[in-house]
Amino acid sequence: MATDSTGLGDRDSAALSRRSFFGAAAAGVGLAVGAPAFLAACGGGSAAQGGANSGDLSAVLPKYAAGSGGPAPDLPSVTGKATASTDPGFLTYPTDLVKTVPAVPGAGGSYKAITPIWGPLPKPGNSYYQAVNRALGASLTMAPADGNSYAQTVPTLVAGNKLPDWIQIPTWWNANINVGGLAVNRFADLTDHLAGDKIGKYPHLAAIPTGGWQAGAWQNRLYGIPSFTSQANFSAALFYRQDLLAAKGIRPDSVTSADSLLALGKELTSATANVWAFDVLWLSIQQMFKVPPLSTIVSVRDGKAVSGFDSPELEAALAFAYKLAKSGYVHPEALAGNDADGKQRFYSGKVVITSDGTGAWNAQDALAGLAANPKYRRGAFTVFSADGSQPSIALANSATIVSYLNKKLSPAQIDECLAIANYLAAPYGSAEYTLINYGVEGEHWTMEKAGPTRTTQGTKDANQNTYQFLASYRNVVTNPGYDSVTQDAHAWAADAVQHAYKPAFWNLNVNTPAQFSSISTGTQVNDVIKQVTYGKKTVAEFKAAAATWKTSGGQRLVDWYQKEVVDKYGTGQ
Amino acid sequence: MSGGPTARNRRHRLRQDRTLLLMTVPAIALVIAFNYLPMFGAVTAFQYYDYITGFLASPAAGWGNFHQLFADPTFWQALRNTLVLSLVQLVLYFPVPIALALMLNSVLDSRIRSFVQAITYLPHFFGWVIVVALFQQILGGAGVLNHFLRGQGLTPWDIMTDPGTFKYLVAAQAVWKEAGWGIIVFLAAIAAIDTTLYEAAAVDGAGSWRRLWHITLPGMRSVIVLLLVLRLGNALSIGFEQFFIQRFAVGSGSAEVLDTYAYMYGIVANNYGLGAAAGLFKGVVSLLLILAANKLAHALGEDGLYRGTR
């Protein structure tokens, strides 16, 4: 369901699964879902007005200062086009865990934090939470909430006046939850604590690349703290089973266009053997067809704001997705909307090619895949375009995980929370990073040759992103024990950044006025889009829905963008 | 003591039924907390509700949400689907527990009877996710049946993703999941029938079919009519999960019902006013349906939900 305005969400339908994300979340690696967040701005505190950031946020954003204290990466960042650069990769874990935060950050305060979780809930008050809180010098009670229904949980918390002190809201729900309105009305304005040189008090926060902070800026003020900031976020990669293709002697670089992909589908599908070539590939099909990201619904063409649903690229992509759904090469359960078992289908080899967030490439994935098949290895096709021409791939926003503090906190409490955030953002391989990500040595992990390896207790309590969702070091690629995963992911990204481009409104939050609160989610059209990719509705039905969207307020939204965003700031670049 | 005879009478009855009344308190509290209090939320149907500012500060919409609702073809589609699915379930599902109860009743061995009963009950305790997954595993495109068909060189049967036959599929799922549970009430009704009636009929030479027709069924009639009335009143509340889970398998064209519509286009789309309007519409129509069904019950000479004036 088109939970997010991203059009991505269509695939990981709200209620039942968000598996693209799950992989990422599990690993704490780059979040895949690309939702150009809209730095929206509502005029003067009233969500009814709306508006965009002025384009120049230099007075509001923290000053970047590259951090120190972390080890040098084994696979350094590769810089590509459009300022994209890959996340550093690490094949080794330092054995000497350096302390990078000299003082205890907390002042004994008590706070409650809510973050989404995709997986089993850790036990409240477990030994990992206790250890981290001891180190923080504060009682930060984590209350993770089910990620699948998170977009419904947040409005309930707000309406019931039960917002916690600290809350994380993924940017792909910015439109559905109206995060811009929330920021201005309910969240603490951090500008005076962090803008410019003020961030110097928090050196680890200062080391977060500026793009991440942009995801937390609304109405020319800074509200959010980003996690897993990456300068090479892409909404998806087209994955394949390296081991299965190799066994058949198929070279992945033979896939250079939509047609060759379809031909490969025919070759790989053997329904009698219970093997289908594809899962639903919508995320990657959009990239192949160079569809302007649907995350903002409104796009820009030749300097004019246009409905993103009107793009010829989208129509072509949908036509192909529909053709694929009807081809017989897509696993029937995928077409029956069973997203939850997508990974399982891939692990068991019932599906050979799947589209997922880039975060799916991680150690947990390798572990699960190898359990199903000892030869399991995930690969991804290098970026290609549908017609075989020069490929391009849209950058997603630099941060998709952003946390906010409650407006009710006093300035002193905000300072304490920011000091805690600074601790949480300690660099890879530091003592603090290790505690946050793995827990206590001996209790939750032991140092093996490959790096920290979780004990049973650690797997139970310290295996999921909780604190990391409030603030974290910039995204890194690290999979102790699974070097090939790190190498594969890094190599793919090093190629992808060479084709990167910034889509319209990239890293720019736009808060649409209240009158557009529903139309800006594009739910009805996104719903039809998803159904087309499942072969349940036709492209003609999509076009009808897109036309209805335009006449029932969509065109007014486009006009508003033209006047309030494009005319004033261009595409925000 | 003040108060006339009526008041005294009432007080007397209160005292007499005190225990019984106390026993209803938890149920009444539940109904108030979860059914009556939330009704105030219906005010959002007449607002452009903004969850950030709350319903006190949200701008009034008058009938705006209803105009939008009634102008939306997908809403009418959802309403049509709901009615069709309800009707199909009424015809295909409703008689099943009755038939099952009659059959079970004719089984004399009590061990076999409770065994069969236990097995048919069990699916009631499964969530819809599990039920749909089971159907998918057996009947789905990659399921056991189709795997077998393909192995035999036959065309696979795509019942799980066919929008045209979806209504029968969900009725089948409902029968599998709920029919066993549904027989409890009917078995109780049968048990309440005076056994001497059967003996007398048998003495008079009535065979088992005649006894079924003239004693058992008339004895169950009031329960059947009561459940039918409830069923009709709930015609628009056909369920949420079962359809939501399978929505993308067959498409919203056949799987969208009023509840999934309200969720998708109300809650997910951040358009709470529209969702509330859809919910309120459903509530009002359901009330009318239940009153109509009750009237029908009275016309048939039964009590229905409450005793009518005959």
Interface residues (C-beta under 8 A of the other chain):
Chain A: M1 A2 T3 S13 A14 A15 L16 A47 A151 Q152 P155 V158 A159 A175 N176 I177 N178 G181 L182 N185 R186 A271 T272 N274 W276 H331 P332 E333 L335 A336 G337 N338 K350 A514 Q515 S517 S518 T521 T523 Q524 D527 K530 Q531 Y534 K536 K537
Chain B: Y48 D50 Y51 I52 T53 G54 T74 A133 Q136 G140 G141 A142 N146 H147 R150 G151 P156 D158 M160 T161 P163 F244 I245 Q246 R247 F248 A249 V250 G251 S252 G253 M264 Y265 I267 V268 A269 N270 N271 L274
